Amino acid sequence: MASVPASEFQKNFGEWHERIYQGPVEITRYGRPTAYLVSAEMFQQLWERFRVNMPVEELSIGEIEAIMQAEVTGDQPYNLDDLPDEPAEPR
């Protein structure tokens, strides 16, 4: 992965913008990563995966209601016995 100090990135934005098509660019400040620049296509792919892998606790009420109202389609019937038991609450 390419890495560039923020000051260099700012001076030569066009050059670094072109490099995102080869892969992400790590932007550093004082030697530490502070941001990453990725292509729009890569961002969309990452965002779609993020939405798929979102923890249940972060779902909105609207999303939970939509899931509860959804109909299961397919050859296999949906069975609540197939779901694992909820973990116990921490004490």
C-alpha positions as CSV (number, residue, x, y, z in Angstrom):
1,M,0.0,0.0,0.0
2,A,1.3,3.4,-0.9
3,S,1.9,5.8,2.0
4,V,2.3,9.6,1.9
5,P,2.7,12.4,4.4
6,A,-0.3,14.7,4.5
7,S,1.8,17.7,3.4
8,E,3.0,15.8,0.3
9,F,-0.5,14.6,-0.4
10,Q,-1.8,18.1,-0.2
11,K,0.9,19.5,-2.6
12,N,0.4,16.7,-5.2
13,F,-3.2,15.8,-4.8
14,G,-3.6,15.0,-8.5
15,E,-0.8,12.5,-8.5
16,W,-2.0,10.7,-5.4
17,H,-5.6,10.8,-6.7
18,E,-4.4,8.8,-9.7
19,R,-2.7,6.2,-7.6
20,I,-5.9,5.2,-5.8
21,Y,-6.7,3.1,-8.9
22,Q,-3.7,0.9,-8.1
23,G,-4.8,0.5,-4.5
24,P,-5.6,2.5,-1.3
25,V,-3.3,5.3,-0.3
26,E,-2.4,5.7,3.4
27,I,-2.1,9.4,4.5
28,T,0.1,10.0,7.5
29,R,0.7,12.8,9.9
30,Y,3.9,12.8,12.0
31,G,4.5,9.3,10.8
32,R,1.1,7.9,11.9
33,P,-1.7,6.9,9.6
34,T,-4.6,9.4,9.9
35,A,-6.7,8.6,6.8
36,Y,-6.9,6.4,3.7
37,L,-7.9,7.4,0.2
38,V,-9.6,4.8,-1.9
39,S,-11.4,4.7,-5.3
40,A,-15.2,5.2,-5.4
41,E,-15.5,1.6,-6.6
42,M,-13.5,0.2,-3.6
43,F,-15.4,2.4,-1.2
44,Q,-18.8,1.1,-2.5
45,Q,-17.5,-2.5,-2.1
46,L,-16.3,-1.9,1.4
47,W,-19.5,-0.1,2.3
48,E,-21.7,-2.9,1.0
49,R,-19.7,-5.4,3.1
50,F,-19.9,-3.2,6.1
51,R,-23.7,-3.1,5.9
52,V,-23.8,-6.9,5.6
53,N,-21.6,-7.4,8.6
54,M,-23.2,-4.7,10.9
55,P,-23.6,-5.9,14.4
56,V,-27.2,-6.6,15.4
57,E,-26.9,-4.1,18.3
58,E,-26.4,-1.3,15.7
59,L,-29.6,-1.9,13.8
60,S,-32.2,0.9,13.9
61,I,-35.7,0.2,15.1
62,G,-36.9,0.6,11.5
63,E,-34.4,-2.0,10.3
64,I,-35.5,-4.4,13.0
65,E,-39.1,-3.9,12.1
66,A,-38.4,-4.5,8.4
67,I,-36.6,-7.8,9.3
68,M,-39.4,-8.9,11.5
69,Q,-42.0,-8.2,8.8
70,A,-39.9,-9.8,6.0
71,E,-41.2,-13.0,4.4
72,V,-38.8,-15.9,4.0
73,T,-38.8,-17.3,0.5
74,G,-37.2,-20.5,-0.9
75,D,-37.5,-24.2,-0.7
76,Q,-36.4,-24.5,2.9
77,P,-38.9,-23.5,5.6
78,Y,-37.7,-21.1,8.3
79,N,-37.6,-22.8,11.7
80,L,-36.9,-20.9,14.9
81,D,-35.3,-24.1,16.3
82,D,-32.4,-23.5,13.9
83,L,-31.4,-20.3,15.6
84,P,-28.9,-20.4,18.4
85,D,-29.9,-19.4,21.9
86,E,-29.2,-15.9,22.9
87,P,-26.0,-15.5,25.0
88,A,-26.6,-14.8,28.7
89,E,-26.4,-11.2,29.9
90,P,-23.0,-10.3,31.5
91,R,-23.2,-10.0,35.3
